[in-house]
Amino acid sequence: MKYPRSFQNLIDCLKLLPGVGTKTAERYAFAMIEMDNEKLNDFCDAISNVKSKITTCPICGCMQDSNKCMYCDDEKRNKDTLCVVENQKNVFLFENLGVFQPKYHVLGGLISPMDGINPEDLSIDGLIKRIKKEQIKEIILALRPGIEGNTTALYITKLLKDVDVKVTQIAQGVPIGAEMEYLDALTLEMAFENRNQVS
Amino acid sequence: MKYPRSFQNLIDCLKLLPGVGTKTAERYAFAMIEMDNEKLNDFCDAISNVKSKITTCPICGCMQDSNKCMYCDDEKRNKDTLCVVENQKNVFLFENLGVFQPKYHVLGGLISPMDGINPEDLSIDGLIKRIKKEQIKEIILALRPGIEGNTTALYITKLLKDVDVKVTQIAQGVPIGAEMEYLDALTLEMAFENRNQVS
């Protein structure tokens, strides 16, 4: 399709977004050209600020846009517990639940030799040092279930064998509202294995 | 959800795009923060250029990003025929077909008193003047079928009653590949009304 060059450039940029193909990018671009200049300027500013203003907390690895970390520097949070997560996205996900406000430790991925991600690529060393330094009493492994998540959980557990810290893992089992016949065998197996006594 | 301010700003901007809700905007924002600086700069440039570099051809109303209109100044196009369309999007749609390369006239909408769009809000005056000035032999009304499209077509046809120009309209009928039972009554009615003799 022969668009004017600057319009085509915008479409090409929009196609970099996840799940956005040509049709969607065109739709977005047409909507953007209809926006007033002020909104487009805001858009530009938002994009350039997001990279320049946001940094990563050197302690927990969470996103921050000031010198204070929303989680590490929050006095109200439990100082004894660390929630270990794969990435920043999961931090927001758990925060959104609103029921539980721990401090976090972002690993920055999961161990996956197939994808060339080894323990030294992740913030595991930092986690161990932090547990010792901050005298953490419990770490909660809230990692995506599956081979990578379980390998990572196992690896961290082994490293902490001689450290005085309780290691827990979020429950793996059948999700609420699931149709049993559509669940995979591994989930069902875990659900049976991790069964709880109710009376 | 408590995001850092600059991240939330980006999400809010992305939510201005059509069909993008909070979840999708968050997904896009997370993808953008993973992009390298060069790509984000390109993105900013693309957004700011699209408004500043693109203008509208004063003759046909099509988008152009130089002083030359891709359609009006294209010597290869048929000088006698004008394709009248609702908006710029449809120009690209028809161009993409590649089978037919007319010159265009963008109305900038369809007559719709319900939405407060009257004939004087559209480029209908310009169309009439242009037909006379450029000695157009045929105008093809390629407007969205429906009350607004048909009203606009009728209005233009009436205005051209005394002008020596052939007015045609794209065929309205059953689309290729359609399941007959899912088509609306009006489409089927038009299909019968506009039936063609085949032998």
Interface residues (C-beta under 8 A of the other chain):
Chain A: M1 K2 Y3 P4 R5 S6 F7 N9 L10 D12 C13 L16 L17 P18 G19 V20 E26 R27 Y28 A29 F30 A31 M32 I33 M35 N37 K39 L40 N41 D42 F43 C44 D45 A46 I47 S48 N49 V50 K51 K53 I54 M63 Q64 D65 S66 M70 Q88 K89 F92 E95 N96
Chain B: M1 K2 Y3 P4 R5 S6 F7 N9 L10 D12 C13 L16 L17 P18 G19 V20 E26 R27 Y28 A29 F30 A31 M32 I33 M35 N37 K39 L40 N41 D42 F43 C44 D45 A46 I47 S48 N49 V50 K51 K53 I54 M63 Q64 D65 S66 M70 Q88 K89 F92 E95 N96
